[in-house]
Amino acid sequence: MDNSPELQRFLEQEKHKAMISEMVGKLTNECWDKCITGAPGSKFSSSESACLTNCAQRCIITFLEALEVIGFRS
Amino acid sequence: MDPFSLPSPSSASSGQSAPSPEVLMDQLKTQLAQAYAEEFFETVKSKCFARCITKPGTSLSGSESSCISRCLDRYIEATGIIGRSLFNSPH
């Protein structure tokens, strides 16, 4: 069976999509614990949704800052 | 089997042609979706059990099951909020 370029391209795309899904999943896992403290309500309070938004961005920025500290500079 | 690796040609039995790329792509998409769903629900189950079941009884009370239902909705919503915040972030 030949590995058609179309199939290779598809595999690359799916791999990237899976990586992004996994990242969102891990961030949601962490940020949920940090931001949603009580039993869940029928909607998020404004502070809970702000917390979730900020949490994800903070996580990424923290990761990038850590990379800089250990010597990777863009 | 790693879903990203292709089956080796020797694994195809003689007389059968290898599946078309379209079939392979569909199979892969289905496998990935299933794996994602399994992991997602495993996470939701543990988060919502922690929040909603404080004193396990012999069956779910009405308030426990409505808590779990709300929890699932909120967790799905949280996944969306976080996904969007990553791709809309000002830098």
Backbone of each chain as nested JSON, in Angstrom:
{
  "chains": [
    {"id": "A", "residues": [
      {"number": 1, "name": "MET", "atoms": {"N": [0.854, -1.196, 0.0], "CA": [0.0, 0.0, 0.0], "C": [0.884, 1.239, 0.0]}},
      {"number": 2, "name": "ASP", "atoms": {"N": [0.614, 2.102, -0.918], "CA": [1.438, 3.323, -0.955], "C": [0.851, 4.358, -0.009]}},
      {"number": 3, "name": "ASN", "atoms": {"N": [1.751, 5.111, 0.604], "CA": [1.281, 6.181, 1.485], "C": [1.059, 7.409, 0.644]}},
      {"number": 4, "name": "SER", "atoms": {"N": [-0.177, 7.653, 0.237], "CA": [-0.45, 8.77, -0.654], "C": [-0.161, 10.067, 0.088]}},
      {"number": 5, "name": "PRO", "atoms": {"N": [0.258, 11.098, -0.639], "CA": [0.528, 12.395, -0.007], "C": [-0.715, 12.942, 0.688]}},
      {"number": 6, "name": "GLU", "atoms": {"N": [-1.887, 12.629, 0.096], "CA": [-3.136, 13.108, 0.691], "C": [-3.316, 12.508, 2.087]}},
      {"number": 7, "name": "LEU", "atoms": {"N": [-2.999, 11.222, 2.191], "CA": [-3.132, 10.545, 3.472], "C": [-2.125, 11.095, 4.476]}},
      {"number": 8, "name": "GLN", "atoms": {"N": [-0.902, 11.326, 4.011], "CA": [0.129, 11.882, 4.896], "C": [-0.287, 13.251, 5.419]}},
      {"number": 9, "name": "ARG", "atoms": {"N": [-0.819, 14.07, 4.513], "CA": [-1.251, 15.412, 4.901], "C": [-2.365, 15.312, 5.938]}},
      {"number": 10, "name": "PHE", "atoms": {"N": [-3.302, 14.399, 5.672], "CA": [-4.423, 14.188, 6.576], "C": [-3.916, 13.779, 7.951]}},
      {"number": 11, "name": "LEU", "atoms": {"N": [-2.942, 12.854, 7.998], "CA": [-2.404, 12.387, 9.269], "C": [-1.757, 13.528, 10.034]}},
      {"number": 12, "name": "GLU", "atoms": {"N": [-1.001, 14.367, 9.322], "CA": [-0.375, 15.519, 9.98], "C": [-1.419, 16.43, 10.593]}},
      {"number": 13, "name": "GLN", "atoms": {"N": [-2.475, 16.715, 9.826], "CA": [-3.537, 17.594, 10.321], "C": [-4.211, 17.007, 11.541]}},
      {"number": 14, "name": "GLU", "atoms": {"N": [-4.516, 15.713, 11.474], "CA": [-5.203, 15.084, 12.597], "C": [-4.302, 15.055, 13.824]}},
      {"number": 15, "name": "LYS", "atoms": {"N": [-3.019, 14.87, 13.595], "CA": [-2.08, 14.883, 14.718], "C": [-2.079, 16.246, 15.402]}},
      {"number": 16, "name": "HIS", "atoms": {"N": [-2.054, 17.318, 14.596], "CA": [-2.086, 18.66, 15.163], "C": [-3.384, 18.91, 15.908]}},
      {"number": 17, "name": "LYS", "atoms": {"N": [-4.499, 18.509, 15.308], "CA": [-5.792, 18.707, 15.967], "C": [-5.833, 17.971, 17.303]}},
      {"number": 18, "name": "ALA", "atoms": {"N": [-5.275, 16.754, 17.3], "CA": [-5.28, 15.976, 18.539], "C": [-4.412, 16.643, 19.605]}},
      {"number": 19, "name": "MET", "atoms": {"N": [-3.294, 17.208, 19.186], "CA": [-2.425, 17.894, 20.155], "C": [-3.132, 19.096, 20.757]}},
      {"number": 20, "name": "ILE", "atoms": {"N": [-3.834, 19.852, 19.928], "CA": [-4.547, 21.023, 20.435], "C": [-5.678, 20.593, 21.366]}},
      {"number": 21, "name": "SER", "atoms": {"N": [-6.432, 19.58, 20.97], "CA": [-7.489, 19.052, 21.842], "C": [-6.943, 18.638, 23.182]}},
      {"number": 22, "name": "GLU", "atoms": {"N": [-5.793, 17.989, 23.149], "CA": [-5.206, 17.517, 24.397], "C": [-4.795, 18.692, 25.277]}},
      {"number": 23, "name": "MET", "atoms": {"N": [-4.243, 19.728, 24.648], "CA": [-3.828, 20.9, 25.415], "C": [-5.031, 21.579, 26.055]}},
      {"number": 24, "name": "VAL", "atoms": {"N": [-6.096, 21.766, 25.258], "CA": [-7.31, 22.38, 25.809], "C": [-7.856, 21.517, 26.951]}},
      {"number": 25, "name": "GLY", "atoms": {"N": [-7.83, 20.207, 26.766], "CA": [-8.319, 19.294, 27.804], "C": [-7.534, 19.422, 29.097]}},
      {"number": 26, "name": "LYS", "atoms": {"N": [-6.209, 19.46, 28.993], "CA": [-5.381, 19.569, 30.193], "C": [-5.587, 20.905, 30.885]}},
      {"number": 27, "name": "LEU", "atoms": {"N": [-5.679, 21.984, 30.083], "CA": [-5.892, 23.31, 30.671], "C": [-7.243, 23.384, 31.37]}},
      {"number": 28, "name": "THR", "atoms": {"N": [-8.268, 22.84, 30.725], "CA": [-9.597, 22.861, 31.35], "C": [-9.574, 22.088, 32.656]}},
      {"number": 29, "name": "ASN", "atoms": {"N": [-8.903, 20.956, 32.649], "CA": [-8.766, 20.14, 33.844], "C": [-8.173, 20.946, 34.99]}},
      {"number": 30, "name": "GLU", "atoms": {"N": [-7.053, 21.635, 34.743], "CA": [-6.386, 22.43, 35.784], "C": [-7.211, 23.645, 36.175]}},
      {"number": 31, "name": "CYS", "atoms": {"N": [-7.694, 24.368, 35.164], "CA": [-8.359, 25.642, 35.435], "C": [-9.712, 25.435, 36.116]}},
      {"number": 32, "name": "TRP", "atoms": {"N": [-10.361, 24.339, 35.822], "CA": [-11.604, 24.02, 36.526], "C": [-11.354, 23.954, 38.03]}},
      {"number": 33, "name": "ASP", "atoms": {"N": [-10.311, 23.227, 38.41], "CA": [-10.005, 23.105, 39.83], "C": [-9.673, 24.449, 40.471]}},
      {"number": 34, "name": "LYS", "atoms": {"N": [-8.978, 25.295, 39.723], "CA": [-8.608, 26.581, 40.286], "C": [-9.783, 27.547, 40.375]}},
      {"number": 35, "name": "CYS", "atoms": {"N": [-10.679, 27.469, 39.416], "CA": [-11.683, 28.527, 39.273], "C": [-13.08, 28.179, 39.783]}},
      {"number": 36, "name": "ILE", "atoms": {"N": [-13.434, 26.913, 39.723], "CA": [-14.785, 26.542, 40.129], "C": [-14.677, 25.896, 41.488]}},
      {"number": 37, "name": "THR", "atoms": {"N": [-15.005, 26.658, 42.509], "CA": [-14.714, 26.164, 43.842], "C": [-15.869, 25.395, 44.473]}},
      {"number": 38, "name": "GLY", "atoms": {"N": [-17.111, 25.814, 44.234], "CA": [-18.184, 25.093, 44.919], "C": [-18.827, 24.066, 44.022]}},
      {"number": 39, "name": "ALA", "atoms": {"N": [-20.053, 23.721, 44.324], "CA": [-20.827, 22.851, 43.438], "C": [-21.246, 23.686, 42.227]}},
      {"number": 40, "name": "PRO", "atoms": {"N": [-21.246, 23.1, 41.046], "CA": [-21.556, 23.876, 39.839], "C": [-22.997, 24.384, 39.829]}},
      {"number": 41, "name": "GLY", "atoms": {"N": [-23.199, 25.618, 39.338], "CA": [-24.535, 26.196, 39.256], "C": [-25.104, 26.025, 37.869]}},
      {"number": 42, "name": "SER", "atoms": {"N": [-26.241, 26.7, 37.613], "CA": [-26.827, 26.553, 36.282], "C": [-26.189, 27.483, 35.264]}},
      {"number": 43, "name": "LYS", "atoms": {"N": [-25.374, 28.411, 35.742], "CA": [-24.469, 29.102, 34.823], "C": [-23.26, 29.592, 35.61]}},
      {"number": 44, "name": "PHE", "atoms": {"N": [-22.22, 29.977, 34.895], "CA": [-21.036, 30.497, 35.563], "C": [-21.285, 31.915, 36.027]}},
      {"number": 45, "name": "SER", "atoms": {"N": [-20.746, 32.245, 37.186], "CA": [-20.759, 33.645, 37.588], "C": [-19.739, 34.384, 36.731]}},
      {"number": 46, "name": "SER", "atoms": {"N": [-19.839, 35.713, 36.693], "CA": [-18.896, 36.457, 35.855], "C": [-17.466, 36.28, 36.361]}},
      {"number": 47, "name": "SER", "atoms": {"N": [-17.293, 36.129, 37.671], "CA": [-15.922, 35.935, 38.156], "C": [-15.397, 34.56, 37.768]}},
      {"number": 48, "name": "GLU", "atoms": {"N": [-16.289, 33.55, 37.738], "CA": [-15.842, 32.217, 37.323], "C": [-15.439, 32.213, 35.861]}},
      {"number": 49, "name": "SER", "atoms": {"N": [-16.245, 32.867, 34.995], "CA": [-15.845, 32.808, 33.581], "C": [-14.613, 33.663, 33.311]}},
      {"number": 50, "name": "ALA", "atoms": {"N": [-14.475, 34.784, 34.033], "CA": [-13.246, 35.567, 33.88], "C": [-12.051, 34.752, 34.332]}},
      {"number": 51, "name": "CYS", "atoms": {"N": [-12.218, 34.033, 35.438], "CA": [-11.135, 33.201, 35.964], "C": [-10.708, 32.157, 34.941]}},
      {"number": 52, "name": "LEU", "atoms": {"N": [-11.68, 31.499, 34.311], "CA": [-11.34, 30.473, 33.325], "C": [-10.578, 31.062, 32.151]}},
      {"number": 53, "name": "THR", "atoms": {"N": [-11.066, 32.212, 31.658], "CA": [-10.403, 32.875, 30.533], "C": [-8.966, 33.225, 30.9]}},
      {"number": 54, "name": "ASN", "atoms": {"N": [-8.805, 33.855, 32.064], "CA": [-7.467, 34.289, 32.468], "C": [-6.547, 33.116, 32.743]}},
      {"number": 55, "name": "CYS", "atoms": {"N": [-7.116, 32.079, 33.339], "CA": [-6.327, 30.914, 33.722], "C": [-5.612, 30.329, 32.511]}},
      {"number": 56, "name": "ALA", "atoms": {"N": [-6.34, 30.139, 31.422], "CA": [-5.747, 29.526, 30.231], "C": [-4.605, 30.393, 29.705]}},
      {"number": 57, "name": "GLN", "atoms": {"N": [-4.852, 31.696, 29.621], "CA": [-3.82, 32.582, 29.088], "C": [-2.614, 32.653, 30.015]}},
      {"number": 58, "name": "ARG", "atoms": {"N": [-2.845, 32.695, 31.313], "CA": [-1.77, 32.696, 32.294], "C": [-0.892, 31.461, 32.155]}},
      {"number": 59, "name": "CYS", "atoms": {"N": [-1.543, 30.336, 31.973], "CA": [-0.817, 29.068, 31.846], "C": [0.143, 29.127, 30.683]}},
      {"number": 60, "name": "ILE", "atoms": {"N": [-0.336, 29.598, 29.543], "CA": [0.5, 29.652, 28.35], "C": [1.649, 30.631, 28.572]}},
      {"number": 61, "name": "ILE", "atoms": {"N": [1.325, 31.798, 29.122], "CA": [2.351, 32.82, 29.338], "C": [3.396, 32.301, 30.325]}},
      {"number": 62, "name": "THR", "atoms": {"N": [2.933, 31.632, 31.379], "CA": [3.867, 31.073, 32.358], "C": [4.817, 30.089, 31.694]}},
      {"number": 63, "name": "PHE", "atoms": {"N": [4.252, 29.255, 30.808], "CA": [5.074, 28.282, 30.101], "C": [6.123, 28.985, 29.255]}},
      {"number": 64, "name": "LEU", "atoms": {"N": [5.709, 30.028, 28.536], "CA": [6.655, 30.756, 27.689], "C": [7.718, 31.464, 28.524]}},
      {"number": 65, "name": "GLU", "atoms": {"N": [7.298, 32.035, 29.655], "CA": [8.273, 32.708, 30.52], "C": [9.281, 31.712, 31.082]}},
      {"number": 66, "name": "ALA", "atoms": {"N": [8.796, 30.516, 31.443], "CA": [9.704, 29.491, 31.965], "C": [10.722, 29.104, 30.905]}},
      {"number": 67, "name": "LEU", "atoms": {"N": [10.274, 29.004, 29.658], "CA": [11.205, 28.694, 28.575], "C": [12.291, 29.764, 28.474]}},
      {"number": 68, "name": "GLU", "atoms": {"N": [11.881, 31.024, 28.613], "CA": [12.867, 32.104, 28.535], "C": [13.876, 32.003, 29.654]}},
      {"number": 69, "name": "VAL", "atoms": {"N": [13.374, 31.717, 30.841], "CA": [14.273, 31.626, 31.994], "C": [15.331, 30.563, 31.778]}},
      {"number": 70, "name": "ILE", "atoms": {"N": [14.934, 29.428, 31.209], "CA": [15.937, 28.376, 31.048], "C": [16.746, 28.538, 29.773]}},
      {"number": 71, "name": "GLY", "atoms": {"N": [16.5, 29.61, 29.068], "CA": [17.454, 29.946, 28.012], "C": [16.935, 29.953, 26.595]}},
      {"number": 72, "name": "PHE", "atoms": {"N": [15.682, 29.654, 26.383], "CA": [15.165, 29.75, 25.03], "C": [14.636, 31.157, 24.82]}},
      {"number": 73, "name": "ARG", "atoms": {"N": [15.26, 31.898, 23.943], "CA": [14.76, 33.247, 23.695], "C": [14.273, 33.329, 22.256]}},
      {"number": 74, "name": "SER", "atoms": {"N": [13.101, 33.93, 22.05], "CA": [12.574, 34.012, 20.687], "C": [13.221, 35.181, 19.97]}}
    ]},
    {"id": "B", "residues": [
      {"number": 1, "name": "MET", "atoms": {"N": [-2.579, -0.009, 19.339], "CA": [-1.864, 0.46, 18.134], "C": [-1.966, 1.975, 18.068]}},
      {"number": 2, "name": "ASP", "atoms": {"N": [-0.858, 2.617, 17.81], "CA": [-0.821, 4.059, 17.68], "C": [-1.728, 4.469, 16.498]}},
      {"number": 3, "name": "PRO", "atoms": {"N": [-2.733, 5.288, 16.732], "CA": [-3.638, 5.609, 15.619], "C": [-2.987, 6.357, 14.479]}},
      {"number": 4, "name": "PHE", "atoms": {"N": [-1.785, 6.901, 14.724], "CA": [-1.151, 7.663, 13.65], "C": [-0.238, 6.816, 12.78]}},
      {"number": 5, "name": "SER", "atoms": {"N": [-0.009, 5.57, 13.148], "CA": [0.861, 4.756, 12.292], "C": [-0.007, 3.953, 11.334]}},
      {"number": 6, "name": "LEU", "atoms": {"N": [0.484, 3.785, 10.142], "CA": [-0.287, 3.057, 9.149], "C": [0.0, 1.572, 9.296]}},
      {"number": 7, "name": "PRO", "atoms": {"N": [-0.985, 0.717, 9.006], "CA": [-0.715, -0.732, 9.098], "C": [0.332, -1.134, 8.065]}},
      {"number": 8, "name": "SER", "atoms": {"N": [1.194, -2.084, 8.431], "CA": [2.239, -2.49, 7.487], "C": [1.615, -3.314, 6.375]}},
      {"number": 9, "name": "PRO", "atoms": {"N": [2.211, -3.258, 5.201], "CA": [1.635, -3.999, 4.067], "C": [1.53, -5.492, 4.353]}},
      {"number": 10, "name": "SER", "atoms": {"N": [2.468, -6.042, 5.157], "CA": [2.449, -7.48, 5.389], "C": [1.247, -7.91, 6.209]}},
      {"number": 11, "name": "SER", "atoms": {"N": [0.585, -6.974, 6.871], "CA": [-0.543, -7.377, 7.701], "C": [-1.81, -7.58, 6.876]}},
      {"number": 12, "name": "ALA", "atoms": {"N": [-1.8, -7.11, 5.638], "CA": [-2.984, -7.325, 4.801], "C": [-2.962, -8.768, 4.319]}},
      {"number": 13, "name": "SER", "atoms": {"N": [-4.068, -9.477, 4.473], "CA": [-4.052, -10.884, 4.058], "C": [-4.082, -10.973, 2.541]}},
      {"number": 14, "name": "SER", "atoms": {"N": [-3.504, -12.055, 2.021], "CA": [-3.406, -12.178, 0.568], "C": [-4.809, -12.265, -0.021]}},
      {"number": 15, "name": "GLY", "atoms": {"N": [-4.976, -11.682, -1.181], "CA": [-6.265, -11.735, -1.837], "C": [-7.142, -10.546, -1.47]}},
      {"number": 16, "name": "GLN", "atoms": {"N": [-6.827, -9.866, -0.363], "CA": [-7.604, -8.676, -0.015], "C": [-6.827, -7.437, -0.403]}},
      {"number": 17, "name": "SER", "atoms": {"N": [-7.489, -6.486, -1.023], "CA": [-6.78, -5.24, -1.332], "C": [-6.789, -4.369, -0.089]}},
      {"number": 18, "name": "ALA", "atoms": {"N": [-5.771, -3.498, 0.018], "CA": [-5.678, -2.612, 1.171], "C": [-6.853, -1.635, 1.132]}},
      {"number": 19, "name": "PRO", "atoms": {"N": [-7.33, -1.22, 2.296], "CA": [-8.438, -0.258, 2.303], "C": [-8.025, 1.05, 1.645]}},
      {"number": 20, "name": "SER", "atoms": {"N": [-8.99, 1.714, 1.039], "CA": [-8.701, 2.968, 0.351], "C": [-8.34, 4.032, 1.368]}},
      {"number": 21, "name": "PRO", "atoms": {"N": [-7.635, 5.073, 0.929], "CA": [-7.315, 6.17, 1.846], "C": [-8.549, 6.753, 2.527]}},
      {"number": 22, "name": "GLU", "atoms": {"N": [-9.659, 6.825, 1.798], "CA": [-10.873, 7.413, 2.395], "C": [-11.346, 6.576, 3.572]}},
      {"number": 23, "name": "VAL", "atoms": {"N": [-11.322, 5.254, 3.383], "CA": [-11.755, 4.37, 4.466], "C": [-10.837, 4.516, 5.668]}},
      {"number": 24, "name": "LEU", "atoms": {"N": [-9.524, 4.565, 5.408], "CA": [-8.559, 4.727, 6.493], "C": [-8.789, 6.032, 7.233]}},
      {"number": 25, "name": "MET", "atoms": {"N": [-9.022, 7.101, 6.468], "CA": [-9.23, 8.402, 7.102], "C": [-10.478, 8.386, 7.97]}},
      {"number": 26, "name": "ASP", "atoms": {"N": [-11.539, 7.77, 7.478], "CA": [-12.76, 7.683, 8.277], "C": [-12.53, 6.877, 9.54]}},
      {"number": 27, "name": "GLN", "atoms": {"N": [-11.815, 5.752, 9.381], "CA": [-11.549, 4.912, 10.552], "C": [-10.757, 5.683, 11.582]}},
      {"number": 28, "name": "LEU", "atoms": {"N": [-9.753, 6.428, 11.11], "CA": [-8.929, 7.192, 12.033], "C": [-9.751, 8.26, 12.736]}},
      {"number": 29, "name": "LYS", "atoms": {"N": [-10.572, 8.978, 11.985], "CA": [-11.396, 10.025, 12.6], "C": [-12.301, 9.438, 13.668]}},
      {"number": 30, "name": "THR", "atoms": {"N": [-12.877, 8.288, 13.38], "CA": [-13.759, 7.643, 14.356], "C": [-12.986, 7.234, 15.604]}},
      {"number": 31, "name": "GLN", "atoms": {"N": [-11.802, 6.626, 15.396], "CA": [-10.994, 6.208, 16.543], "C": [-10.611, 7.393, 17.419]}},
      {"number": 32, "name": "LEU", "atoms": {"N": [-10.19, 8.481, 16.765], "CA": [-9.782, 9.667, 17.515], "C": [-10.954, 10.253, 18.293]}},
      {"number": 33, "name": "ALA", "atoms": {"N": [-12.131, 10.317, 17.636], "CA": [-13.303, 10.871, 18.311], "C": [-13.678, 10.02, 19.518]}},
      {"number": 34, "name": "GLN", "atoms": {"N": [-13.587, 8.704, 19.357], "CA": [-13.912, 7.813, 20.475], "C": [-12.936, 7.987, 21.621]}},
      {"number": 35, "name": "ALA", "atoms": {"N": [-11.65, 8.051, 21.286], "CA": [-10.635, 8.206, 22.332], "C": [-10.84, 9.526, 23.073]}},
      {"number": 36, "name": "TYR", "atoms": {"N": [-11.137, 10.58, 22.32], "CA": [-11.368, 11.882, 22.928], "C": [-12.574, 11.827, 23.868]}},
      {"number": 37, "name": "ALA", "atoms": {"N": [-13.67, 11.241, 23.376], "CA": [-14.891, 11.174, 24.179], "C": [-14.661, 10.381, 25.456]}},
      {"number": 38, "name": "GLU", "atoms": {"N": [-13.929, 9.255, 25.358], "CA": [-13.658, 8.447, 26.547], "C": [-12.892, 9.242, 27.579]}},
      {"number": 39, "name": "GLU", "atoms": {"N": [-11.844, 9.931, 27.119], "CA": [-11.03, 10.681, 28.061], "C": [-11.824, 11.841, 28.659]}},
      {"number": 40, "name": "PHE", "atoms": {"N": [-12.616, 12.509, 27.821], "CA": [-13.423, 13.633, 28.288], "C": [-14.377, 13.191, 29.389]}},
      {"number": 41, "name": "PHE", "atoms": {"N": [-15.097, 12.098, 29.129], "CA": [-16.085, 11.674, 30.117], "C": [-15.437, 11.124, 31.38]}},
      {"number": 42, "name": "GLU", "atoms": {"N": [-14.264, 10.526, 31.241], "CA": [-13.527, 10.082, 32.425], "C": [-13.203, 11.278, 33.315]}},
      {"number": 43, "name": "THR", "atoms": {"N": [-12.741, 12.365, 32.701], "CA": [-12.423, 13.578, 33.458], "C": [-13.661, 14.166, 34.104]}},
      {"number": 44, "name": "VAL", "atoms": {"N": [-14.731, 14.315, 33.309], "CA": [-15.97, 14.896, 33.841], "C": [-16.488, 14.051, 35.002]}},
      {"number": 45, "name": "LYS", "atoms": {"N": [-16.425, 12.737, 34.825], "CA": [-16.906, 11.856, 35.891], "C": [-16.16, 12.123, 37.194]}},
      {"number": 46, "name": "SER", "atoms": {"N": [-14.844, 12.236, 37.134], "CA": [-14.126, 12.405, 38.394], "C": [-14.329, 13.803, 38.975]}},
      {"number": 47, "name": "LYS", "atoms": {"N": [-14.374, 14.835, 38.109], "CA": [-14.6, 16.185, 38.618], "C": [-15.967, 16.296, 39.281]}},
      {"number": 48, "name": "CYS", "atoms": {"N": [-16.976, 15.763, 38.607], "CA": [-18.346, 15.973, 39.085], "C": [-18.662, 15.078, 40.271]}},
      {"number": 49, "name": "PHE", "atoms": {"N": [-18.045, 13.933, 40.331], "CA": [-18.214, 13.111, 41.523], "C": [-17.675, 13.867, 42.724]}},
      {"number": 50, "name": "ALA", "atoms": {"N": [-16.504, 14.479, 42.56], "CA": [-15.902, 15.223, 43.667], "C": [-16.801, 16.363, 44.129]}},
      {"number": 51, "name": "ARG", "atoms": {"N": [-17.434, 17.064, 43.17], "CA": [-18.228, 18.241, 43.557], "C": [-19.614, 17.894, 44.059]}},
      {"number": 52, "name": "CYS", "atoms": {"N": [-20.207, 16.849, 43.51], "CA": [-21.642, 16.632, 43.714], "C": [-21.983, 15.53, 44.707]}},
      {"number": 53, "name": "ILE", "atoms": {"N": [-21.109, 14.574, 44.865], "CA": [-21.425, 13.463, 45.755], "C": [-20.624, 13.632, 47.036]}},
      {"number": 54, "name": "THR", "atoms": {"N": [-21.259, 14.245, 48.01], "CA": [-20.513, 14.466, 49.249], "C": [-20.678, 13.31, 50.214]}},
      {"number": 55, "name": "LYS", "atoms": {"N": [-21.856, 12.692, 50.205], "CA": [-22.079, 11.549, 51.098], "C": [-22.71, 10.426, 50.296]}},
      {"number": 56, "name": "PRO", "atoms": {"N": [-21.882, 9.513, 49.771], "CA": [-22.442, 8.472, 48.909], "C": [-23.482, 7.637, 49.639]}},
      {"number": 57, "name": "GLY", "atoms": {"N": [-24.658, 7.524, 49.018], "CA": [-25.701, 6.669, 49.576], "C": [-25.87, 5.447, 48.714]}},
      {"number": 58, "name": "THR", "atoms": {"N": [-26.981, 4.774, 48.835], "CA": [-27.173, 3.566, 48.022], "C": [-27.66, 3.901, 46.622]}},
      {"number": 59, "name": "SER", "atoms": {"N": [-28.173, 5.116, 46.412], "CA": [-28.525, 5.544, 45.057], "C": [-28.389, 7.065, 44.973]}},
      {"number": 60, "name": "LEU", "atoms": {"N": [-28.408, 7.586, 43.762], "CA": [-28.268, 9.031, 43.559], "C": [-29.551, 9.732, 44.005]}},
      {"number": 61, "name": "SER", "atoms": {"N": [-29.4, 10.763, 44.814], "CA": [-30.571, 11.554, 45.159], "C": [-30.889, 12.494, 43.996]}},
      {"number": 62, "name": "GLY", "atoms": {"N": [-32.084, 13.089, 44.027], "CA": [-32.489, 14.037, 42.983], "C": [-31.533, 15.201, 42.885]}},
      {"number": 63, "name": "SER", "atoms": {"N": [-31.115, 15.742, 44.051], "CA": [-30.221, 16.906, 43.997], "C": [-28.849, 16.505, 43.48]}},
      {"number": 64, "name": "GLU", "atoms": {"N": [-28.409, 15.288, 43.799], "CA": [-27.122, 14.823, 43.278], "C": [-27.185, 14.686, 41.765]}},
      {"number": 65, "name": "SER", "atoms": {"N": [-28.265, 14.103, 41.243], "CA": [-28.263, 13.951, 39.784], "C": [-28.459, 15.285, 39.064]}},
      {"number": 66, "name": "SER", "atoms": {"N": [-29.193, 16.238, 39.656], "CA": [-29.241, 17.53, 38.958], "C": [-27.914, 18.263, 39.075]}},
      {"number": 67, "name": "CYS", "atoms": {"N": [-27.2, 18.071, 40.158], "CA": [-25.858, 18.656, 40.276], "C": [-24.938, 18.099, 39.204]}},
      {"number": 68, "name": "ILE", "atoms": {"N": [-25.013, 16.784, 38.992], "CA": [-24.147, 16.152, 37.986], "C": [-24.488, 16.674, 36.592]}},
      {"number": 69, "name": "SER", "atoms": {"N": [-25.786, 16.82, 36.335], "CA": [-26.202, 17.335, 35.034], "C": [-25.694, 18.761, 34.82]}},
      {"number": 70, "name": "ARG", "atoms": {"N": [-25.809, 19.611, 35.842], "CA": [-25.288, 20.983, 35.733], "C": [-23.774, 20.957, 35.562]}},
      {"number": 71, "name": "CYS", "atoms": {"N": [-23.143, 20.071, 36.315], "CA": [-21.685, 19.981, 36.272], "C": [-21.208, 19.625, 34.871]}},
      {"number": 72, "name": "LEU", "atoms": {"N": [-21.859, 18.67, 34.242], "CA": [-21.494, 18.291, 32.879], "C": [-21.638, 19.486, 31.936]}},
      {"number": 73, "name": "ASP", "atoms": {"N": [-22.773, 20.186, 32.029], "CA": [-22.985, 21.374, 31.194], "C": [-21.898, 22.41, 31.428]}},
      {"number": 74, "name": "ARG", "atoms": {"N": [-21.571, 22.668, 32.689], "CA": [-20.555, 23.681, 32.995], "C": [-19.187, 23.249, 32.492]}},
      {"number": 75, "name": "TYR", "atoms": {"N": [-18.9, 21.952, 32.62], "CA": [-17.57, 21.518, 32.184], "C": [-17.42, 21.66, 30.681]}},
      {"number": 76, "name": "ILE", "atoms": {"N": [-18.495, 21.328, 29.951], "CA": [-18.471, 21.514, 28.494], "C": [-18.311, 22.992, 28.164]}},
      {"number": 77, "name": "GLU", "atoms": {"N": [-19.032, 23.835, 28.915], "CA": [-18.92, 25.275, 28.703], "C": [-17.5, 25.753, 29.007]}},
      {"number": 78, "name": "ALA", "atoms": {"N": [-16.915, 25.242, 30.084], "CA": [-15.551, 25.638, 30.452], "C": [-14.563, 25.254, 29.361]}},
      {"number": 79, "name": "THR", "atoms": {"N": [-14.753, 24.068, 28.779], "CA": [-13.869, 23.647, 27.687], "C": [-13.944, 24.649, 26.542]}},
      {"number": 80, "name": "GLY", "atoms": {"N": [-15.159, 25.114, 26.223], "CA": [-15.324, 26.099, 25.162], "C": [-14.68, 27.428, 25.495]}},
      {"number": 81, "name": "ILE", "atoms": {"N": [-14.876, 27.897, 26.74], "CA": [-14.295, 29.179, 27.155], "C": [-12.781, 29.128, 27.022]}},
      {"number": 82, "name": "ILE", "atoms": {"N": [-12.189, 28.029, 27.498], "CA": [-10.736, 27.932, 27.473], "C": [-10.221, 27.79, 26.053]}},
      {"number": 83, "name": "GLY", "atoms": {"N": [-10.876, 26.981, 25.235], "CA": [-10.466, 26.856, 23.837], "C": [-10.497, 28.208, 23.135]}},
      {"number": 84, "name": "ARG", "atoms": {"N": [-11.584, 28.946, 23.31], "CA": [-11.702, 30.256, 22.662], "C": [-10.683, 31.235, 23.214]}},
      {"number": 85, "name": "SER", "atoms": {"N": [-10.406, 31.225, 24.511], "CA": [-9.483, 32.211, 25.07], "C": [-8.072, 31.98, 24.553]}},
      {"number": 86, "name": "LEU", "atoms": {"N": [-7.742, 30.73, 24.233], "CA": [-6.414, 30.465, 23.698], "C": [-6.261, 31.026, 22.308]}},
      {"number": 87, "name": "PHE", "atoms": {"N": [-7.32, 30.99, 21.524], "CA": [-7.19, 31.396, 20.138], "C": [-7.609, 32.82, 19.896]}},
      {"number": 88, "name": "ASN", "atoms": {"N": [-8.079, 33.495, 20.928], "CA": [-8.413, 34.908, 20.792], "C": [-7.522, 35.767, 21.65]}},
      {"number": 89, "name": "SER", "atoms": {"N": [-6.423, 35.204, 22.151], "CA": [-5.693, 35.962, 23.158], "C": [-4.924, 37.114, 22.522]}},
      {"number": 90, "name": "PRO", "atoms": {"N": [-5.069, 38.303, 23.105], "CA": [-4.214, 39.4, 22.665], "C": [-2.813, 39.126, 23.176]}},
      {"number": 91, "name": "HIS", "atoms": {"N": [-1.815, 39.538, 22.465], "CA": [-0.468, 39.283, 22.948], "C": [0.343, 40.572, 22.949]}}
    ]}
  ]
}
